[in-house]
């Protein structure tokens, strides 16, 4: 029986930096246990 990954949603206002970084860190370091996603309540352009 395979292990089910928990899904984690990171939300910030614009989804332009913080939530995307959190998603990336989670997926980079813990992808064996979690699936990270990000979203924003008022999506804007990516903050470079």
N, C-alpha and C positions, 0 to 999 in steps of 0.2 A: 504494500500500500504506500503510495507516494505522500509526501508531506505537502499540505496545503499552505501556500504562502499567504500571509496576512497582507491586506491592502491598506496603504496609508495615504491619506490625502492631506497635503499641506496647502493651506489657503492664506493668502495675503491680499491686500487691497488691489494691487495692480498686476500681480503675477509677473513682475518684470525682473525680479532678482532673488529675494530671500526664499520664496517658496520653491523656485526652480533650483536654487543651490541645495536646499534641504532635500528635495527629490533626488538630485544627483548624488549627494553624499550617501543617502540611504541605499540607492540602487548600486552604487560603487562598492560600498562596504558590507552590505547585508542582503544582497540580492538572492542569497540562498534561502532566506527566511521571509523577506518582505518584497512587495511591489510598491514603489513610491510613485505618486502622481502629484501634480501641482495645479492650482487654479487660482483665479482672482475674482473678486466681486465686481471690479471695474477694470477688466483687462486693458492693458496699454502696450506700447512698444517695449521691446526688451531693453533693459538698462545695460548698456555696454560698459 
